[in-house]
Amino acid sequence: MPDGGSIIITSSVVGLMGFAGISGYIAAKHGQVGLMRTAAKELAPRRIRVNTLHPGPTSTVFQDDIEMRATGKPREEAARIFDELLPLGRHNRPEEIAQAVLYLASDDSAMMTSHTFTIDAGLSG
């Protein structure tokens, strides 16, 4: 990677939280935060920024499957149950996640490194 670049590690909101029953997944996502913080320090002399992105529930087929398995309900009902957990009341849209990635990759975030960037409709707050 050239000096001055940006590394964005895609994690999950659970990389900042904990939930029963998914300890392996939680540990892996928390591990990404530790990796990011270490890499950010190691790469700072080259002006390479390293951050993690922590999306909450996002409207995708993958998320639909998680929610249906977690609730035992059909897709629309499962999504409604998850929406009720979110202070802003709705799932992220994929394009909102893409906008967050573009921001972290751009010069607009030139002074951000070793940061956990959360886009989770308030779930982790």
LUMTI-390852 format. One record per residue (C-alpha): residue number from 1; x negated, z negated, y negated. Coordinates in nm, 2 decimals, padded with zeros to 4 digits. Layout:
BEGIN
     k        x        z        y
   NUM        X        Z        Y
...
END
This chain:
BEGIN
     k        x        z        y
     1    00.00    00.00    00.00
     2   -00.13    00.08   -00.34
     3   -00.21   -00.20   -00.59
     4    00.10   -00.29   -00.80
     5    00.35   -00.22   -00.52
     6    00.65   -00.42   -00.41
     7    00.73   -00.54   -00.06
     8    01.10   -00.64    00.00
     9    01.17   -00.83    00.33
    10    01.53   -00.81    00.42
    11    01.65   -01.14    00.55
    12    01.99   -01.30    00.54
    13    02.17   -01.57    00.36
    14    02.12   -01.78    00.67
    15    01.74   -01.77    00.59
    16    01.83   -02.03    00.32
    17    02.10   -02.22    00.51
    18    02.17   -02.36    00.85
    19    02.47   -02.31    01.09
    20    02.53   -02.46    01.44
    21    02.50   -02.23    01.74
    22    02.26   -01.97    01.60
    23    01.93   -02.16    01.58
    24    01.71   -01.88    01.70
    25    01.85   -01.64    01.43
    26    01.82   -01.91    01.17
    27    01.46   -01.99    01.26
    28    01.37   -01.62    01.25
    29    01.52   -01.58    00.90
    30    01.36   -01.89    00.77
    31    01.03   -01.76    00.91
    32    01.06   -01.45    00.70
    33    01.07   -01.68    00.39
    34    00.74   -01.84    00.50
    35    00.59   -01.50    00.56
    36    00.70   -01.38    00.22
    37    00.55   -01.68    00.04
    38    00.22   -01.65    00.22
    39    00.20   -01.27    00.17
    40    00.29   -01.31   -00.20
    41   -00.01   -01.54   -00.25
    42   -00.24   -01.32   -00.05
    43   -00.15   -01.00   -00.22
    44   -00.11   -01.13   -00.58
    45   -00.47   -01.03   -00.67
    46   -00.37   -00.67   -00.60
    47   -00.05   -00.71   -00.81
    48    00.16   -00.65   -00.50
    49    00.48   -00.84   -00.52
    50    00.65   -00.98   -00.21
    51    01.01   -01.10   -00.22
    52    01.29   -01.16    00.03
    53    01.65   -01.03    00.00
    54    01.92   -01.26    00.13
    55    02.25   -01.08    00.16
    56    02.57   -01.26    00.26
    57    02.85   -01.10    00.45
    58    02.84   -00.73    00.38
    59    03.12   -00.48    00.47
    60    02.95   -00.30    00.77
    61    03.04   -00.23    01.13
    62    02.76   -00.48    01.23
    63    02.92   -00.75    01.02
    64    03.27   -00.67    01.15
    65    03.14   -00.72    01.50
    66    02.99   -01.06    01.41
    67    03.31   -01.18    01.25
    68    03.54   -01.06    01.53
    69    03.32   -01.24    01.79
    70    03.29   -01.55    01.57
    71    03.67   -01.58    01.51
    72    03.82   -01.40    01.81
    73    04.04   -01.22    01.56
    74    04.10   -00.85    01.48
    75    03.87   -00.69    01.22
    76    04.09   -00.73    00.91
    77    04.19   -01.09    00.99
    78    03.83   -01.18    01.07
    79    03.72   -01.04    00.74
    80    03.98   -01.23    00.56
    81    03.87   -01.56    00.72
    82    03.51   -01.49    00.61
    83    03.62   -01.39    00.26
    84    03.78   -01.73    00.23
    85    03.43   -01.89    00.28
    86    03.29   -01.69   -00.02
    87    03.34   -01.84   -00.37
    88    03.37   -01.48   -00.51
    89    03.63   -01.41   -00.25
    90    03.49   -01.08   -00.10
    91    03.22   -00.93    00.11
    92    02.93   -00.75   -00.05
    93    02.95   -00.37   -00.05
    94    02.64   -00.19    00.09
    95    02.58   -00.02   -00.24
    96    02.56   -00.36   -00.41
    97    02.28   -00.45   -00.16
    98    02.11   -00.12   -00.24
    99    02.12   -00.20   -00.61
   100    01.95   -00.53   -00.55
   101    01.68   -00.35   -00.35
   102    01.63   -00.10   -00.63
   103    01.59   -00.38   -00.88
   104    01.33   -00.56   -00.67
   105    01.14   -00.23   -00.62
   106    01.15   -00.14   -00.98
   107    00.93   -00.23   -01.28
   108    01.23   -00.43   -01.41
   109    01.13   -00.71   -01.17
   110    00.75   -00.67   -01.24
   111    00.70   -01.05   -01.27
   112    00.90   -01.15   -00.96
   113    00.71   -01.25   -00.66
   114    00.75   -01.51   -00.39
   115    01.12   -01.52   -00.47
   116    01.43   -01.55   -00.25
   117    01.68   -01.31   -00.40
   118    02.02   -01.40   -00.29
   119    02.33   -01.17   -00.31
   120    02.59   -01.37   -00.12
   121    02.90   -01.41   -00.33
   122    02.81   -01.78   -00.38
   123    02.80   -01.87   -00.01
   124    02.46   -02.05   -00.03
   125    02.53   -02.23   -00.36
END
